[in-house]
Amino acid sequence: MQFLEPFLQVSMAEQLRTGVPWQVTLAQIAYESGWGQKEMYDEYTKKQSFNLFGIKYFGNTEDNDKYVRSWTTEYISSSELDKWEKEQKRWALNGEKLINMGVYENNKIKIKVIQPFRRYESYKESIVDHSDILLDERYAEAWEYKDNPFIYVSIIGPIYATGSDYGDTAASIMHDYFMWDDEEKDWEEYILWREGK
């Protein structure tokens, strides 16, 4: 928890601004950064990204001050393999090949690939951008659960990441490490919600 303390105040401020639960923000920081063990730097220049959430960059290669190139793990369908190999060629500077790690669960293929991730000037900027992203219509179903961070993160999980257990893992991080007034009530509601899915 000590690693997350510097991010708590801005996460709470973002909850007031956008409604994104502070618990979700901190759980995603913990998950995406491996509790601070996986700082995202550029594979080639070692430039720091200040990207706490693994937020991808969707621009052109010329704006290289706006992104870093980094290896990442994706879970894809076999029909997407050609697309991801093209992505690897686009972003890998030294001809590194996509790494196919074989079939994972639910007939997904686990791959390692170089991708562009947004680069920020500060961690605060990263947190603010994360909140803004979660205001996108793709995440609208989660908005009605802003009072229950467990359900909220479970709904955004499959949209936010390709890993099938992303939302449940983030929910477990909150349950195991965070405390708030209605945590146990929220957890019970989350378990009932999952059983009803």
Residue frames as qw, qx, qy, qz and C-alpha x, y, z in Angstrom:
[[0.000, 0.883, 0.470, 0.000, 0.00, 0.00, 0.00],
 [0.355, -0.683, 0.069, 0.634, 2.88, 2.40, 0.61],
 [0.356, 0.041, 0.577, 0.734, 3.60, 2.47, -3.14],
 [0.052, 0.630, 0.653, 0.418, 0.07, 3.75, -3.81],
 [0.267, -0.695, -0.413, 0.524, -0.01, 6.51, -1.17],
 [0.162, -0.334, 0.195, 0.908, 1.37, 9.27, -3.48],
 [0.105, -0.165, -0.677, -0.710, -1.53, 8.60, -5.88],
 [0.092, -0.502, -0.826, 0.239, -4.40, 8.54, -3.38],
 [0.040, 0.573, 0.257, -0.777, -5.12, 12.27, -3.23],
 [0.218, 0.313, -0.457, -0.804, -5.27, 12.79, -7.00],
 [0.165, -0.183, -0.936, -0.251, -7.35, 9.58, -7.38],
 [0.037, -0.572, -0.699, 0.428, -9.89, 10.94, -4.89],
 [0.113, 0.528, -0.042, -0.841, -9.92, 14.30, -6.66],
 [0.191, 0.123, -0.737, -0.637, -10.57, 12.50, -9.95],
 [0.070, -0.403, -0.911, 0.062, -13.48, 10.63, -8.35],
 [0.071, 0.640, 0.393, -0.657, -15.03, 13.99, -7.46],
 [0.145, 0.476, -0.359, -0.790, -14.41, 15.29, -10.99],
 [0.394, 0.216, -0.707, -0.546, -15.47, 12.25, -13.02],
 [0.847, -0.169, 0.111, -0.492, -17.08, 9.67, -10.73],
 [0.754, 0.281, -0.588, 0.088, -14.37, 7.06, -11.39],
 [0.778, -0.624, -0.056, -0.047, -13.96, 5.32, -7.99],
 [0.049, -0.830, 0.548, -0.093, -10.59, 6.01, -6.38],
 [0.736, -0.277, 0.615, -0.057, -10.35, 2.31, -5.54],
 [0.836, 0.481, 0.253, 0.075, -10.51, 1.40, -9.24],
 [0.330, 0.889, -0.284, 0.141, -7.79, 3.92, -10.10],
 [0.308, -0.688, 0.642, -0.141, -5.45, 2.60, -7.40],
 [0.839, -0.029, 0.541, -0.051, -6.19, -1.06, -8.16],
 [0.763, 0.631, 0.088, 0.106, -5.39, -0.51, -11.83],
 [0.107, 0.867, -0.465, 0.148, -2.16, 1.28, -10.93],
 [0.579, -0.462, 0.661, -0.117, -1.16, -1.66, -8.71],
 [0.862, 0.237, 0.448, -0.014, -2.10, -4.22, -11.36],
 [0.638, 0.764, -0.008, 0.102, -0.64, -2.48, -14.40],
 [0.147, 0.835, -0.475, 0.236, 2.63, -1.52, -12.69],
 [0.803, -0.033, -0.557, 0.212, 3.11, -4.74, -10.71],
 [0.559, -0.784, -0.199, 0.181, 2.98, -2.64, -7.54],
 [0.054, -0.952, 0.255, 0.162, 5.65, -0.34, -8.96],
 [0.671, -0.331, 0.584, 0.315, 7.95, -3.11, -10.17],
 [0.563, 0.354, 0.594, 0.452, 7.15, -2.62, -13.88],
 [0.032, 0.734, -0.001, -0.679, 7.92, 1.01, -14.69],
 [0.704, 0.566, 0.402, 0.147, 7.21, 1.60, -18.38],
 [0.187, -0.683, 0.357, 0.609, 10.21, 2.90, -20.32],
 [0.664, 0.637, -0.226, -0.320, 10.92, 3.06, -24.03],
 [0.969, -0.025, 0.195, 0.148, 12.55, -0.16, -25.22],
 [0.720, 0.473, 0.046, 0.507, 15.10, 1.74, -27.29],
 [0.172, 0.695, -0.163, 0.679, 15.73, 5.14, -25.63],
 [0.450, -0.261, -0.699, 0.491, 14.85, 4.19, -22.02],
 [0.157, -0.308, 0.007, -0.938, 12.72, 7.36, -21.89],
 [0.075, 0.230, 0.824, -0.512, 10.28, 7.24, -18.95],
 [0.119, -0.427, -0.679, -0.585, 6.57, 7.23, -19.81],
 [0.209, -0.025, 0.476, -0.854, 4.92, 8.13, -16.45],
 [0.635, -0.072, -0.456, -0.620, 2.17, 5.81, -17.79],
 [0.336, -0.254, 0.761, -0.494, 0.67, 4.06, -14.77],
 [0.712, 0.209, 0.437, -0.508, -2.12, 2.25, -16.62],
 [0.448, 0.003, 0.799, 0.401, -0.66, 0.73, -19.79],
 [0.444, 0.735, 0.292, -0.421, -2.66, 3.23, -21.86],
 [0.666, 0.221, 0.502, 0.506, -1.95, 2.71, -25.55],
 [0.018, 0.563, -0.184, -0.805, -0.97, 5.43, -28.00],
 [0.578, 0.503, 0.630, 0.122, -3.00, 5.66, -31.23],
 [0.195, 0.896, -0.094, -0.387, -1.11, 8.11, -33.39],
 [0.768, 0.601, -0.197, 0.099, 1.61, 8.17, -35.98],
 [0.873, -0.159, -0.117, 0.446, 5.19, 7.08, -35.47],
 [0.405, 0.562, -0.058, 0.718, 6.59, 10.58, -36.11],
 [0.359, -0.767, 0.069, -0.527, 5.27, 12.04, -32.83],
 [0.749, 0.016, -0.605, 0.269, 7.86, 10.14, -30.83],
 [0.046, 0.264, -0.514, 0.815, 7.73, 12.52, -27.86],
 [0.630, -0.211, 0.035, -0.747, 4.11, 11.40, -27.28],
 [0.966, -0.098, -0.087, -0.223, 4.77, 7.68, -26.84],
 [0.245, -0.568, 0.786, 0.021, 7.20, 5.00, -25.73],
 [0.773, 0.200, -0.530, -0.285, 7.66, 1.61, -27.38],
 [0.349, -0.422, 0.746, -0.378, 7.48, -1.26, -24.95],
 [0.315, -0.017, -0.935, -0.160, 6.98, -5.04, -24.91],
 [0.546, -0.109, 0.362, -0.748, 3.56, -6.07, -23.69],
 [0.142, 0.088, 0.986, 0.026, 1.45, -9.23, -23.41],
 [0.542, 0.125, -0.108, -0.824, -1.80, -9.53, -25.34],
 [0.418, 0.130, 0.891, -0.119, -4.42, -12.29, -25.54],
 [0.383, 0.388, -0.309, -0.780, -5.82, -12.53, -29.05],
 [0.866, 0.254, 0.365, -0.227, -7.89, -14.81, -31.28],
 [0.648, -0.090, 0.579, 0.487, -6.02, -16.78, -33.95],
 [0.443, 0.721, 0.448, 0.289, -7.73, -14.72, -36.66],
 [0.068, -0.997, 0.016, 0.036, -6.01, -11.58, -35.31],
 [0.775, -0.354, 0.252, 0.460, -2.46, -12.94, -35.55],
 [0.557, 0.443, 0.309, 0.631, -1.70, -11.36, -38.95],
 [0.070, -0.922, -0.156, -0.347, -2.89, -7.97, -37.70],
 [0.600, -0.780, 0.137, 0.113, -0.63, -8.18, -34.65],
 [0.777, -0.048, 0.292, 0.556, 2.37, -9.26, -36.73],
 [0.336, 0.693, 0.238, 0.592, 1.87, -6.13, -38.85],
 [0.360, -0.918, -0.031, -0.166, 1.69, -4.07, -35.65],
 [0.783, -0.463, 0.193, 0.368, 4.98, -5.60, -34.51],
 [0.637, 0.288, 0.289, 0.654, 6.67, -4.66, -37.81],
 [0.061, 0.867, 0.212, 0.447, 5.31, -1.13, -37.51],
 [0.411, -0.883, 0.095, -0.205, 6.62, -0.47, -34.00],
 [0.852, -0.361, 0.202, 0.321, 9.69, -2.70, -33.58],
 [0.159, 0.916, -0.282, -0.237, 12.75, -0.71, -34.63],
 [0.122, -0.589, 0.782, 0.161, 15.27, -3.55, -34.83],
 [0.589, 0.186, -0.667, -0.416, 13.17, -6.17, -36.58],
 [0.230, -0.127, 0.865, -0.428, 12.21, -8.02, -33.39],
 [0.375, -0.185, -0.789, -0.451, 9.60, -10.68, -34.06],
 [0.674, -0.371, 0.049, -0.637, 6.29, -11.08, -32.30],
 [0.027, 0.240, -0.940, 0.240, 6.57, -13.86, -29.70],
 [0.736, -0.187, -0.354, -0.546, 3.77, -16.43, -29.92],
 [0.187, -0.367, 0.794, -0.447, 3.48, -18.15, -26.54],
 [0.158, -0.121, -0.971, -0.133, 0.77, -20.58, -27.66],
 [0.437, -0.521, -0.530, -0.507, -2.85, -21.19, -26.81],
 [0.073, -0.170, 0.584, -0.790, -4.08, -19.79, -23.52],
 [0.234, 0.353, 0.822, -0.382, -7.53, -20.14, -21.97],
 [0.461, 0.665, 0.368, -0.459, -10.75, -19.68, -23.99],
 [0.741, 0.418, 0.391, 0.352, -8.83, -20.50, -27.20],
 [0.092, 0.987, -0.118, -0.055, -6.95, -17.22, -26.99],
 [0.807, 0.271, -0.165, 0.499, -3.33, -17.00, -28.09],
 [0.447, -0.836, 0.007, 0.317, -0.89, -15.34, -25.70],
 [0.673, 0.533, 0.030, 0.511, 1.61, -13.12, -27.49],
 [0.403, -0.667, -0.023, 0.626, 4.36, -10.67, -26.59],
 [0.464, 0.653, 0.356, 0.481, 4.56, -7.69, -28.89],
 [0.297, -0.186, -0.104, 0.931, 6.11, -4.21, -29.00],
 [0.031, 0.785, 0.578, 0.221, 3.41, -1.55, -28.76],
 [0.164, 0.403, -0.112, 0.894, 3.29, 2.23, -28.37],
 [0.371, -0.642, -0.619, 0.260, 2.08, 3.56, -25.02],
 [0.006, 0.927, 0.135, 0.351, 1.19, 7.13, -24.20],
 [0.560, 0.015, -0.346, 0.753, 3.92, 9.20, -22.61],
 [0.265, -0.900, -0.320, -0.130, 3.04, 11.76, -19.94],
 [0.220, 0.687, -0.331, 0.608, 4.91, 14.58, -18.22],
 [0.225, -0.360, 0.652, -0.628, 3.86, 13.36, -14.76],
 [0.065, -0.190, -0.973, 0.116, 2.01, 10.59, -12.93],
 [0.255, 0.463, 0.463, -0.712, -0.80, 13.04, -12.18],
 [0.399, 0.414, -0.370, -0.730, -1.28, 13.64, -15.91],
 [0.250, 0.067, -0.943, -0.210, -1.52, 9.87, -16.39],
 [0.051, 0.329, 0.841, -0.426, -4.20, 9.55, -13.70],
 [0.334, 0.495, 0.153, -0.787, -6.27, 12.41, -15.15],
 [0.387, 0.319, -0.630, -0.592, -6.09, 10.87, -18.64],
 [0.112, -0.081, -0.989, 0.056, -7.14, 7.48, -17.22],
 [0.216, 0.443, 0.621, -0.609, -10.25, 9.06, -15.69],
 [0.386, 0.497, -0.174, -0.758, -11.09, 10.80, -18.96],
 [0.262, 0.184, -0.871, -0.372, -10.74, 7.53, -20.87],
 [0.021, -0.249, -0.942, 0.225, -13.21, 5.83, -18.52],
 [0.316, 0.485, 0.311, -0.754, -15.76, 8.54, -19.40],
 [0.218, 0.214, -0.687, -0.660, -15.88, 7.18, -22.95],
 [0.752, 0.019, -0.053, -0.657, -19.20, 5.64, -24.04],
 [0.631, 0.194, -0.750, -0.044, -17.55, 2.20, -24.27],
 [0.262, 0.014, -0.799, 0.540, -17.62, 2.12, -20.47],
 [0.398, -0.326, -0.067, -0.855, -21.17, 3.48, -20.04],
 [0.757, -0.308, -0.541, -0.199, -22.52, 0.23, -18.55],
 [0.587, -0.110, -0.556, 0.578, -20.15, 0.65, -15.60],
 [0.002, -0.386, 0.117, -0.915, -21.30, 4.18, -14.78],
 [0.643, -0.505, -0.231, -0.528, -24.39, 2.99, -12.91],
 [0.874, -0.336, -0.298, 0.186, -22.06, 1.13, -10.52],
 [0.281, 0.664, -0.316, 0.617, -19.86, 4.07, -9.49],
 [0.538, -0.618, 0.299, -0.489, -20.93, 3.35, -5.89],
 [0.919, -0.236, 0.316, -0.005, -19.57, -0.21, -6.09],
 [0.087, 0.763, -0.574, -0.285, -15.93, -0.26, -7.26],
 [0.485, -0.160, 0.856, 0.083, -15.86, -4.07, -7.46],
 [0.599, 0.555, 0.575, -0.042, -18.66, -4.24, -10.03],
 [0.264, 0.912, -0.110, -0.293, -17.39, -1.13, -11.82],
 [0.093, -0.648, 0.702, 0.280, -13.93, -2.61, -12.43],
 [0.532, 0.066, 0.842, 0.059, -15.38, -5.99, -13.44],
 [0.550, 0.728, 0.383, -0.147, -17.46, -4.32, -16.14],
 [0.243, 0.899, -0.284, -0.228, -14.63, -2.21, -17.53],
 [0.576, -0.456, 0.648, 0.201, -12.10, -5.08, -17.39],
 [0.685, 0.240, 0.631, 0.273, -12.89, -6.89, -20.68],
 [0.390, 0.897, 0.183, 0.102, -13.11, -3.55, -22.52],
 [0.177, -0.929, 0.316, 0.078, -9.95, -2.10, -21.02],
 [0.214, -0.569, 0.783, 0.130, -7.67, -5.15, -21.41],
 [0.669, 0.247, -0.589, -0.379, -7.36, -8.32, -23.47],
 [0.149, 0.142, -0.924, 0.321, -6.77, -10.53, -20.40],
 [0.484, -0.420, -0.643, -0.420, -9.99, -12.36, -19.47],
 [0.585, -0.528, -0.552, 0.272, -9.46, -12.07, -15.70],
 [0.277, 0.364, -0.126, 0.880, -8.43, -8.38, -15.61],
 [0.400, -0.570, -0.089, -0.712, -11.56, -7.07, -13.84],
 [0.852, -0.445, -0.259, -0.090, -11.72, -9.87, -11.28],
 [0.724, 0.010, -0.292, 0.625, -8.02, -9.52, -10.48],
 [0.075, 0.427, -0.108, 0.895, -8.38, -5.78, -9.95],
 [0.632, -0.554, -0.177, -0.512, -11.43, -6.43, -7.75],
 [0.878, -0.279, -0.320, 0.223, -9.39, -8.89, -5.67],
 [0.458, 0.244, -0.254, 0.816, -6.64, -6.29, -5.22],
 [0.278, -0.527, 0.013, -0.803, -9.22, -3.87, -3.81],
 [0.815, -0.449, -0.239, -0.276, -10.70, -6.51, -1.52],
 [0.864, -0.127, -0.298, 0.385, -7.32, -7.68, -0.21],
 [0.538, 0.045, -0.169, 0.824, -5.55, -4.33, 0.23],
 [0.072, -0.355, -0.056, -0.930, -8.03, -1.43, 0.45],
 [0.139, -0.474, -0.784, 0.375, -10.54, -0.45, 3.11],
 [0.163, -0.238, -0.123, -0.950, -13.51, 1.91, 2.94],
 [0.440, -0.090, 0.469, -0.760, -16.75, 2.28, 4.88],
 [0.824, 0.189, 0.169, -0.507, -18.98, 0.05, 2.73],
 [0.183, 0.500, -0.810, -0.248, -16.32, -2.38, 1.52],
 [0.226, 0.003, 0.965, -0.134, -17.88, -5.59, 2.90],
 [0.523, 0.536, 0.463, -0.474, -21.37, -4.61, 1.72],
 [0.434, 0.689, -0.347, -0.465, -19.96, -3.75, -1.72],
 [0.016, 0.364, -0.921, -0.140, -18.08, -7.07, -1.84],
 [0.396, 0.229, 0.847, -0.271, -21.25, -9.05, -1.02],
 [0.531, 0.668, 0.174, -0.491, -23.17, -7.15, -3.69],
 [0.260, 0.632, -0.631, -0.367, -20.37, -7.87, -6.17],
 [0.179, -0.134, 0.975, 0.000, -20.46, -11.63, -5.41],
 [0.483, 0.471, 0.650, -0.349, -24.24, -11.70, -5.95],
 [0.428, 0.739, -0.148, -0.498, -23.85, -9.68, -9.14],
 [0.096, 0.483, -0.824, -0.280, -21.24, -12.13, -10.48],
 [0.312, 0.092, 0.937, -0.130, -23.43, -15.11, -9.65],
 [0.479, 0.614, 0.464, -0.423, -26.31, -13.52, -11.52],
 [0.177, 0.620, -0.458, -0.613, -24.31, -12.87, -14.69]]
